[in-house]
Amino acid sequence: MAKKKPINVDEVLERYGEAKTRKLITDNDRREAGKYVWPAAQDQIRTGMSNDNQPRSVEKYDDTAVRSAYRMTSGIFTYLMPAGSRWHSFVAQDYELNQQPEYKTWMSIAAAQTHAEIWRSNFQREMFLTIRSMIVFGTGVISVEMIGGDIIFKSHHIGFMFFDDNNRGEIDTVYRQIFYTVRQAAQEFGVEKLSKSAAKAYKAGKLTEKHEYVHVCEPNENYDRSKIGSGKVKSFYICIPDKEIVREDPDFAHLPYLVARFARTPGGIMGYGPAIEYIEDIRMLNRMARSFIESVEIANNPPMMVEDDGVVGQPVTGPHGMIYVRSGAQFPQPYTSGINVQGNAEVIFQMREIIRMAFFNDLFEPMGQHRNMTATEVDARREELIVIVTPAVVSLAKEIFSPLIVRVLDLLIKTTNKAKRVPEPPDSFDYDIVYQGRLALAMSNVQANAQEATMAKYAPYAETTPVFENIDMDKSIRTSWISSGAPAENLTDYDEMIAERQRRKQLDEAAAQAASAKDAAKAYKDVSGVPEVGSVAGTL
């Protein structure tokens, strides 16, 4: 058996430092996006100080970007993961396995249990924060653990997270920066596992003293598929000041930190979201709103033009104010700036619409500004917008939703809680995750709508040419049924349906043959009067 390779702390910390330096280059982009779109989370460089006590001052005069990002977060969450309904299921990649009862039963139990545990946990709040981080900062991170028999999700601020990727551009190493007080470190690692400096502070009673740690999750070079307990990912914690490993976790089958990137540049590791891509427009809108507020104030409360020493005292221009004019002096006149307030308002409205569209708000409220559209026009508009948002949604599903569900399923298989446990699969087999949320169904419904539109187009020709012989109607109706969101379990088994159809056909043919024989016998009797012995007619 090969000897386990020890962890080289200096090498790990060197890679950790390189990851921090690499991320630092783009920190300003995320900081600017946070300033205008998520002020409470704008900090990107974290220290041992509590960030809750830091001021969040920013000269923000328009909150369109904040509301649009929040609306997009709500839309993606609701459309992909509707509360109260099952938004995912499992299907075997091998079609034949989907027809076998033991596999169907296992996939049904797995889907029911994972769905129940996800909604029983703190998933909704933490996933909402993760999606919002992905939209604003381009990257969102969430972790999945089982603590005390419960599935626990935790969204992590991108300011604490650093990454390395593999040769395929996939993130395979995650570093999480942590600042623990001595008391917190003792709770997390145990008093006997404290590093030298933390143990010294603990003995001295300095429980509020903070130290920096890093949680490292990286590929396990000692992974052995045949060895029980050997996982693809190893996890350990390092105390930075002392360069000591204070805890090593059991190997993980999957990366516990799930990283979602809205979009990224070729060769880049950090994601870019709408807030970063449209930051110049957001800044411009903020500046225009500030100028508009100033112009309205000038229009509503203009400066007064008076002659030098033409009034007595300071003119009072407020309600019920008095202006005392010296004898013979010209009356004070309001200053006219010539500002077109209405024109400025129109330009700002147009800029706000650009920001809303940047965050796909028109996708999640397709009828909001088009209340006189026909149903056909609504479908066409929805399909057009789905084409725009699909790349981001597919990326989200691949990088975070699918690994998250697989991670939860893996934890439920390993748990000892019988009420929550998912049994081991019948055999090792490959399966896919099928999403059934509103947006996923709308995306798949594009094809169903296309086939229905084509069939309606050629329906008039069916009277002269058998055009529908080109279409497998059984597959078409099953595709439309599932794509429209109808429950798949209400569909009959395809093979059973074909067998029942053949049985009915055979019964109909037998009945037709019997009826034909009876008619033939009757005709024979009418002609001869006496049937021959042993003939069909003689038996009737």
C-alpha positions as CSV (number, residue, x, y, z in Angstrom):
1,M,0.0,0.0,0.0
2,A,1.4,3.4,-1.0
3,K,2.3,5.6,2.0
4,K,0.1,8.7,2.4
5,K,1.8,11.8,1.3
6,P,2.1,14.4,4.1
7,I,0.7,17.9,3.6
8,N,3.4,20.5,2.8
9,V,2.1,23.5,4.8
10,D,4.6,26.0,3.2
11,E,3.6,24.9,-0.3
12,V,-0.1,25.2,0.5
13,L,0.4,28.7,2.0
14,E,2.4,29.7,-1.1
15,R,-0.5,28.7,-3.4
16,Y,-2.9,30.4,-1.0
17,G,-1.0,33.6,-1.3
18,E,-0.9,33.4,-5.1
19,A,-4.7,32.9,-5.2
20,K,-5.2,36.0,-3.0
21,T,-2.9,38.1,-5.2
22,R,-4.7,36.9,-8.4
23,K,-8.1,37.7,-7.0
24,L,-6.9,41.1,-5.7
25,I,-6.5,42.3,-9.3
26,T,-10.3,42.2,-9.9
27,D,-11.4,43.2,-6.3
28,N,-12.0,46.8,-7.4
29,D,-14.5,45.7,-10.0
30,R,-16.5,43.8,-7.4
31,R,-16.1,46.6,-4.9
32,E,-17.6,49.1,-7.3
33,A,-20.5,46.8,-8.2
34,G,-21.2,46.3,-4.5
35,K,-21.1,50.0,-3.8
36,Y,-24.0,50.7,-6.1
37,V,-25.9,47.3,-6.2
38,W,-25.3,45.7,-2.8
39,P,-23.9,48.3,-0.4
40,A,-24.0,46.1,2.7
41,A,-21.7,43.6,1.1
42,Q,-19.4,45.8,-0.9
43,D,-16.2,45.0,1.2
44,Q,-13.8,42.8,-0.7
45,I,-10.7,42.8,1.5
46,R,-11.4,41.3,4.9
47,T,-9.4,41.7,8.1
48,G,-9.8,40.5,11.6
49,M,-12.0,43.4,12.4
50,S,-15.8,42.9,12.4
51,N,-17.2,44.1,9.2
52,D,-20.6,44.7,10.7
53,N,-19.2,47.8,12.5
54,Q,-17.8,49.4,9.3
55,P,-19.8,52.3,7.8
56,R,-21.4,51.7,4.4
57,S,-21.4,55.3,3.2
58,V,-21.9,55.9,-0.5
59,E,-23.3,58.7,-2.5
60,K,-26.1,56.7,-4.1
61,Y,-29.0,58.7,-5.6
62,D,-30.8,56.0,-7.5
63,D,-31.6,52.4,-6.3
64,T,-32.7,51.0,-9.7
65,A,-29.7,48.7,-9.8
66,V,-30.3,47.5,-6.3
67,R,-34.0,46.7,-6.9
68,S,-33.2,45.1,-10.3
69,A,-30.6,42.8,-8.9
70,Y,-32.9,41.8,-6.1
71,R,-35.7,41.2,-8.5
72,M,-33.4,39.0,-10.7
73,T,-32.3,37.0,-7.7
74,S,-35.9,36.4,-6.7
75,G,-36.8,35.5,-10.3
76,I,-34.1,32.9,-10.7
77,F,-34.8,31.4,-7.3
78,T,-38.5,31.2,-7.8
79,Y,-38.4,30.1,-11.4
80,L,-35.8,27.4,-10.8
81,M,-36.8,26.3,-7.3
82,P,-40.5,27.0,-6.7
83,A,-41.3,26.6,-3.0
84,G,-43.7,23.8,-2.2
85,S,-43.1,21.8,-5.4
86,R,-40.6,19.2,-6.4
87,W,-38.2,21.0,-8.7
88,H,-35.8,18.2,-9.5
89,S,-35.8,14.5,-10.1
90,F,-33.3,11.8,-11.2
91,V,-33.2,9.8,-14.4
92,A,-30.8,7.0,-15.4
93,Q,-28.6,7.7,-18.4
94,D,-29.3,4.1,-19.5
95,Y,-32.9,4.2,-20.7
96,E,-33.5,0.5,-19.9
97,L,-32.7,1.1,-16.2
98,N,-35.6,3.7,-16.0
99,Q,-38.0,0.8,-16.7
100,Q,-36.7,-1.5,-14.0
101,P,-38.8,-1.3,-10.8
102,E,-35.8,-1.4,-8.3
103,Y,-34.1,1.5,-10.1
104,K,-37.3,3.5,-10.4
105,T,-38.0,3.0,-6.7
106,W,-34.6,4.1,-5.7
107,M,-34.7,7.3,-7.9
108,S,-38.1,8.1,-6.5
109,I,-36.9,7.7,-2.9
110,A,-33.8,9.7,-3.6
111,A,-35.7,12.6,-5.2
112,A,-38.3,12.7,-2.4
113,Q,-35.7,12.6,0.4
114,T,-33.3,15.2,-1.1
115,H,-36.2,17.5,-1.8
116,A,-37.6,17.1,1.7
117,E,-34.2,17.7,3.4
118,I,-33.4,20.7,1.2
119,W,-36.7,22.5,2.1
120,R,-36.4,21.4,5.8
121,S,-33.1,23.1,6.1
122,N,-31.9,26.8,5.8
123,F,-31.5,26.3,2.0
124,Q,-33.9,29.1,0.9
125,R,-32.1,31.9,2.8
126,E,-28.5,30.8,2.0
127,M,-29.2,30.0,-1.7
128,F,-30.9,33.4,-2.1
129,L,-27.7,35.1,-0.8
130,T,-25.5,32.9,-3.1
131,I,-27.5,33.8,-6.2
132,R,-27.5,37.4,-5.3
133,S,-23.7,37.3,-4.9
134,M,-23.3,35.7,-8.3
135,I,-25.4,38.4,-9.9
136,V,-23.7,41.3,-8.2
137,F,-20.1,40.1,-7.8
138,G,-20.2,37.5,-10.6
139,T,-19.3,34.6,-8.2
140,G,-21.3,33.0,-5.4
141,V,-20.2,30.3,-3.0
142,I,-22.3,28.0,-0.8
143,S,-21.2,25.0,1.3
144,V,-23.2,21.9,2.3
145,E,-22.5,20.0,5.5
146,M,-24.3,17.6,7.8
147,I,-24.2,18.8,11.4
148,G,-25.9,16.9,14.1
149,G,-27.9,14.9,11.6
150,D,-29.2,18.0,9.8
151,I,-28.2,19.3,6.4
152,I,-26.8,22.8,6.8
153,F,-26.2,25.3,4.0
154,K,-24.0,28.4,4.4
155,S,-23.5,31.2,1.9
156,H,-20.0,32.7,2.0
157,H,-19.0,36.2,1.3
158,I,-16.8,36.4,-1.8
159,G,-14.3,38.6,0.1
160,F,-13.3,35.5,2.1
161,M,-13.0,33.0,-0.8
162,F,-10.1,32.3,-3.1
163,F,-9.7,29.6,-5.8
164,D,-7.5,27.5,-8.0
165,D,-8.8,25.8,-11.2
166,N,-7.7,22.6,-13.0
167,N,-6.6,22.2,-16.6
168,R,-10.3,22.2,-17.8
169,G,-11.0,25.5,-16.2
170,E,-13.1,23.9,-13.4
171,I,-12.5,25.2,-9.8
172,D,-11.0,22.2,-7.9
173,T,-9.4,24.0,-5.0
174,V,-11.1,26.4,-2.6
175,Y,-9.4,28.5,0.2
176,R,-11.7,30.1,2.8
177,Q,-10.1,32.8,4.9
178,I,-11.4,32.7,8.5
179,F,-10.8,34.9,11.5
180,Y,-11.6,33.1,14.8
181,T,-11.3,34.4,18.3
182,V,-9.5,32.1,20.7
183,R,-12.9,31.1,22.1
184,Q,-14.3,30.3,18.7
185,A,-11.2,28.3,17.7
186,A,-11.5,26.3,20.9
187,Q,-15.2,25.6,20.0
188,E,-14.4,24.7,16.4
189,F,-11.2,22.6,16.8
190,G,-11.1,21.7,20.5
191,V,-8.8,23.1,23.2
192,E,-6.3,20.3,22.6
193,K,-6.0,21.1,18.9
194,L,-5.3,24.8,19.3
195,S,-2.2,26.2,17.7
196,K,0.7,27.4,19.8
197,S,-0.2,31.1,19.8
198,A,-3.9,30.3,20.3
199,A,-3.2,27.9,23.2
200,K,-1.0,30.4,24.9
201,A,-3.8,33.1,24.6
202,Y,-6.3,30.6,25.9
203,K,-4.3,29.8,29.0
204,A,-3.8,33.6,29.6
205,G,-7.6,34.1,29.3
206,K,-7.4,36.3,26.2
207,L,-10.4,34.6,24.6
208,T,-11.3,37.6,22.3
209,E,-7.9,37.6,20.6
210,K,-8.2,36.9,16.9
211,H,-6.1,34.7,14.7
212,E,-6.3,34.1,10.9
213,Y,-7.0,30.5,9.6
214,V,-7.5,29.1,6.1
215,H,-9.7,26.2,5.3
216,V,-8.3,24.3,2.3
217,C,-10.3,21.9,0.1
218,E,-8.2,20.5,-2.7
219,P,-7.9,17.3,-4.8
220,N,-6.6,14.3,-2.8
221,E,-3.5,12.9,-4.5
222,N,-3.8,9.9,-2.2
223,Y,-7.3,9.0,-3.5
224,D,-7.8,5.2,-3.9
225,R,-11.1,4.1,-5.3
226,S,-10.8,0.7,-3.8
227,K,-10.1,2.0,-0.3
228,I,-13.0,2.6,2.1
229,G,-13.0,6.2,3.4
230,S,-10.8,7.5,0.6
231,G,-12.3,10.5,-1.1
232,K,-11.5,12.7,-4.1
233,V,-11.2,15.8,-1.9
234,K,-9.2,16.4,1.2
235,S,-9.9,19.1,3.7
236,F,-7.8,20.7,6.4
237,Y,-7.4,23.9,8.5
238,I,-4.2,25.9,8.9
239,C,-3.5,28.5,11.5
240,I,-1.7,31.2,9.5
241,P,0.5,32.8,12.3
242,D,1.9,29.5,13.5
243,K,1.7,27.6,10.1
244,E,0.2,24.6,11.9
245,I,-2.5,22.2,10.7
246,V,-5.1,22.3,13.5
247,R,-7.6,19.9,11.9
248,E,-7.9,17.4,9.1
249,D,-11.4,16.3,8.0
250,P,-12.2,12.9,6.6
251,D,-11.9,12.9,2.8
252,F,-14.9,14.2,0.9
253,A,-16.4,12.5,-2.2
254,H,-17.3,16.0,-3.6
255,L,-16.0,19.5,-3.1
256,P,-18.0,20.9,-0.1
257,Y,-17.8,24.4,-1.4
258,L,-19.9,24.9,-4.5
259,V,-18.9,27.9,-6.7
260,A,-21.2,29.5,-9.2
261,R,-20.0,32.0,-11.8
262,F,-22.5,34.0,-13.9
263,A,-20.0,34.5,-16.7
264,R,-16.2,34.7,-17.0
265,T,-13.6,35.8,-19.5
266,P,-11.4,33.2,-21.3
267,G,-8.7,32.1,-19.0
268,G,-10.2,34.0,-16.0
269,I,-11.1,32.3,-12.8
270,M,-13.4,34.9,-11.2
271,G,-16.9,35.4,-12.5
272,Y,-18.6,38.6,-13.9
273,G,-22.2,39.4,-13.3
274,P,-24.6,42.0,-14.7
275,A,-23.6,44.5,-12.0
276,I,-20.0,44.4,-13.1
277,E,-20.7,44.3,-16.9
278,Y,-23.0,47.3,-16.7
279,I,-21.2,49.3,-13.9
280,E,-20.6,52.3,-16.2
281,D,-24.3,52.6,-17.0
282,I,-25.1,52.2,-13.3
283,R,-22.6,55.0,-12.4
284,M,-24.0,57.2,-15.2
285,L,-27.6,56.7,-13.9
286,N,-26.5,57.5,-10.4
287,R,-24.8,60.7,-11.6
288,M,-27.8,61.7,-13.7
289,A,-30.1,61.1,-10.7
290,R,-28.0,63.4,-8.6
291,S,-28.0,66.1,-11.3
292,F,-31.8,65.7,-11.7
293,I,-32.4,66.1,-8.0
294,E,-30.3,69.3,-8.0
295,S,-32.1,70.7,-11.1
296,V,-35.5,70.0,-9.5
297,E,-34.5,71.7,-6.3
298,I,-33.3,74.7,-8.4
299,A,-36.6,74.7,-10.3
300,N,-38.8,74.5,-7.2
301,N,-36.7,76.7,-5.0
302,P,-34.7,79.0,-7.3
303,P,-32.1,81.6,-6.2
304,M,-33.5,85.1,-5.9
305,M,-32.0,88.0,-7.9
306,V,-32.0,91.3,-6.0
307,E,-30.4,94.7,-6.3
308,D,-27.4,95.4,-4.1
309,D,-28.8,96.7,-0.9
310,G,-32.3,96.5,-2.5
311,V,-33.9,94.5,0.3
312,V,-33.9,94.8,4.1
313,G,-32.3,91.9,5.8
314,Q,-32.2,88.3,4.5
315,P,-35.1,87.5,2.1
316,V,-37.4,84.9,3.5
317,T,-38.7,82.8,0.5
318,G,-40.4,80.0,2.4
319,P,-44.2,79.7,3.0
320,H,-45.6,82.9,4.6
321,G,-42.2,84.5,4.3
322,M,-41.7,88.2,4.1
323,I,-39.3,90.2,1.8
324,Y,-38.9,93.8,2.7
325,V,-37.9,95.9,-0.3
326,R,-36.3,99.4,0.1
327,S,-38.2,102.3,-1.4
328,G,-37.6,102.6,-5.2
329,A,-35.7,99.3,-5.4
330,Q,-36.6,96.6,-8.0
331,F,-38.6,93.7,-6.7
332,P,-36.6,90.4,-6.3
333,Q,-36.9,88.1,-9.3
334,P,-36.4,84.3,-9.2
335,Y,-33.4,83.1,-11.2
336,T,-34.4,81.1,-14.4
337,S,-31.9,78.4,-15.2
338,G,-33.5,77.1,-18.4
339,I,-33.2,73.5,-17.2
340,N,-35.6,71.1,-19.0
341,V,-36.6,69.0,-16.0
342,Q,-39.1,66.9,-18.1
343,G,-36.5,66.1,-20.7
344,N,-34.0,65.0,-18.0
345,A,-36.7,62.8,-16.5
346,E,-37.3,61.0,-19.8
347,V,-33.6,60.3,-20.3
348,I,-33.3,59.0,-16.7
349,F,-36.4,56.7,-17.4
350,Q,-34.7,55.3,-20.5
351,M,-31.5,54.7,-18.5
352,R,-33.4,52.9,-15.8
353,E,-35.0,50.6,-18.4
354,I,-31.5,49.7,-19.7
355,I,-30.4,48.8,-16.2
356,R,-33.6,46.7,-15.6
357,M,-33.0,44.8,-18.9
358,A,-29.4,44.3,-17.9
359,F,-30.7,42.3,-15.0
360,F,-33.4,40.5,-17.1
361,N,-36.2,42.0,-15.2
362,D,-38.4,42.0,-18.3
363,L,-37.9,38.2,-18.4
364,F,-39.5,37.7,-14.9
365,E,-42.4,40.1,-15.6
366,P,-43.1,39.6,-19.3
367,M,-46.5,41.1,-19.0
368,G,-45.4,44.1,-16.9
369,Q,-45.1,46.6,-19.7
370,H,-47.1,44.8,-22.4
371,R,-50.6,44.3,-21.0
372,N,-52.3,44.4,-24.4
373,M,-50.3,41.5,-25.9
374,T,-52.0,38.4,-27.3
375,A,-51.1,34.9,-25.8
376,T,-49.1,34.1,-28.9
377,E,-47.1,37.4,-28.6
378,V,-46.5,36.6,-24.9
379,D,-45.1,33.1,-25.8
380,A,-42.9,34.6,-28.5
381,R,-41.6,37.3,-26.2
382,R,-40.9,34.7,-23.4
383,E,-39.0,32.5,-25.8
384,E,-36.9,35.4,-27.0
385,L,-36.0,36.3,-23.5
386,I,-35.3,32.7,-22.5
387,V,-32.7,32.5,-25.3
388,I,-30.9,35.5,-23.6
389,V,-30.9,34.1,-20.1
390,T,-30.3,30.4,-20.9
391,P,-26.5,30.5,-20.9
392,A,-26.4,31.9,-17.4
393,V,-29.0,29.5,-16.1
394,V,-27.3,26.4,-17.6
395,S,-24.0,27.5,-16.1
396,L,-25.7,28.0,-12.7
397,A,-27.2,24.5,-12.9
398,K,-23.9,22.9,-13.9
399,E,-21.7,24.6,-11.4
400,I,-23.9,24.7,-8.3
401,F,-27.3,23.1,-8.5
402,S,-26.3,19.7,-9.8
403,P,-23.2,19.4,-7.4
404,L,-25.4,20.6,-4.5
405,I,-28.0,17.9,-5.1
406,V,-25.4,15.2,-5.5
407,R,-23.7,16.4,-2.3
408,V,-26.9,16.3,-0.4
409,L,-27.7,12.9,-1.8
410,D,-24.3,11.6,-0.8
411,L,-24.8,12.9,2.8
412,L,-28.2,11.3,3.1
413,I,-26.8,8.0,1.9
414,K,-24.2,8.1,4.6
415,T,-26.4,9.3,7.5
416,T,-27.3,7.0,10.3
417,N,-30.8,8.6,10.7
418,K,-33.2,6.0,9.4
419,A,-36.0,8.6,8.9
420,K,-33.8,10.7,6.5
421,R,-31.5,8.0,5.1
422,V,-31.5,7.2,1.4
423,P,-30.6,3.6,0.7
424,E,-27.6,2.7,-1.4
425,P,-28.4,2.5,-5.1
426,P,-29.0,-1.1,-6.5
427,D,-25.8,-0.9,-8.5
428,S,-23.4,1.8,-9.4
429,F,-25.0,3.5,-12.3
430,D,-24.9,7.0,-14.0
431,Y,-27.8,9.3,-13.6
432,D,-28.8,12.8,-14.6
433,I,-30.7,15.4,-12.7
434,V,-33.8,16.7,-14.4
435,Y,-35.0,20.2,-13.3
436,Q,-38.7,20.9,-13.2
437,G,-38.9,24.6,-12.1
438,R,-40.8,27.2,-14.1
439,L,-37.8,28.5,-15.9
440,A,-36.4,25.0,-16.7
441,L,-39.8,24.0,-18.0
442,A,-40.1,27.2,-20.0
443,M,-36.7,26.5,-21.6
444,S,-37.7,22.9,-22.5
445,N,-41.2,24.1,-23.6
446,V,-39.6,26.1,-26.5
447,Q,-39.3,22.8,-28.4
448,A,-42.8,21.7,-27.5
449,N,-44.2,25.0,-28.7
450,A,-42.3,24.8,-31.9
451,Q,-43.7,21.3,-32.7
452,E,-47.2,22.4,-31.9
453,A,-46.8,25.5,-34.1
454,T,-45.5,23.4,-37.0
455,M,-48.4,20.9,-36.6
456,A,-50.9,23.7,-36.6
457,K,-49.2,25.1,-39.7
458,Y,-49.6,21.9,-41.7
459,A,-52.9,20.8,-40.4
460,P,-54.8,22.2,-43.5
461,Y,-52.7,19.9,-45.8
462,A,-53.6,16.8,-43.8
463,E,-56.8,16.4,-45.9
464,T,-54.9,16.0,-49.1
465,T,-51.6,14.6,-48.0
466,P,-50.8,12.3,-45.0
467,V,-48.2,14.8,-43.6
468,F,-48.6,13.7,-40.0
469,E,-47.2,10.3,-40.9
470,N,-43.8,12.0,-40.5
471,I,-44.5,12.6,-36.8
472,D,-44.3,10.2,-33.9
473,M,-47.4,11.3,-32.1
474,D,-46.7,9.3,-29.0
475,K,-43.4,10.9,-28.4
476,S,-44.7,14.3,-29.3
477,I,-47.5,14.3,-26.8
478,R,-45.3,12.9,-24.0
479,T,-42.7,15.7,-24.8
480,S,-45.4,18.4,-24.6
481,W,-46.9,16.9,-21.4
482,I,-43.6,17.0,-19.5
483,S,-42.5,20.4,-21.0
484,S,-45.7,22.1,-20.0
485,G,-45.1,21.1,-16.4
486,A,-47.6,18.3,-16.0
487,P,-46.5,15.6,-13.6
488,A,-44.5,12.9,-15.3
489,E,-45.7,10.2,-13.0
490,N,-49.2,10.6,-14.5
491,L,-47.9,9.3,-17.8
492,T,-48.4,5.6,-18.4
493,D,-45.4,3.4,-18.9
494,Y,-44.5,3.5,-22.6
495,D,-44.0,-0.2,-23.0
496,E,-47.2,-1.0,-21.1
497,M,-49.1,1.5,-23.2
498,I,-47.8,-0.2,-26.4
499,A,-48.7,-3.6,-25.1
500,E,-52.2,-2.5,-24.1
501,R,-52.7,-0.9,-27.5
502,Q,-51.6,-4.2,-29.2
503,R,-53.9,-6.2,-27.0
504,R,-56.9,-4.0,-27.8
505,K,-56.0,-4.2,-31.5
506,Q,-56.0,-8.0,-31.3
507,L,-59.3,-8.0,-29.5
508,D,-60.8,-5.7,-32.2
509,E,-59.4,-7.9,-35.0
510,A,-60.9,-11.0,-33.3
511,A,-64.2,-9.3,-32.9
512,A,-64.1,-8.1,-36.5
513,Q,-63.3,-11.7,-37.7
514,A,-66.1,-13.1,-35.6
515,A,-68.6,-10.5,-37.0
516,S,-67.4,-11.2,-40.5
517,A,-67.8,-15.0,-40.1
518,K,-71.3,-14.6,-38.7
519,D,-72.3,-12.4,-41.6
520,A,-70.8,-14.9,-44.1
521,A,-72.7,-17.8,-42.4
522,K,-75.9,-15.9,-42.6
523,A,-75.4,-15.1,-46.2
524,Y,-74.7,-18.8,-46.9
525,K,-77.9,-19.9,-45.2
526,D,-79.9,-17.4,-47.2
527,V,-78.5,-18.9,-50.4
528,S,-78.6,-22.7,-49.8
529,G,-81.0,-22.9,-47.0
530,V,-79.1,-25.9,-45.4
531,P,-75.5,-25.6,-44.3
532,E,-73.1,-28.4,-44.9
533,V,-72.2,-30.6,-41.9
534,G,-69.0,-29.4,-40.2
535,S,-69.0,-26.0,-41.9
536,V,-68.8,-22.7,-40.1
537,A,-72.4,-22.1,-40.8
538,G,-73.3,-25.5,-39.3
539,T,-71.9,-24.4,-36.0
540,L,-73.9,-21.3,-35.8
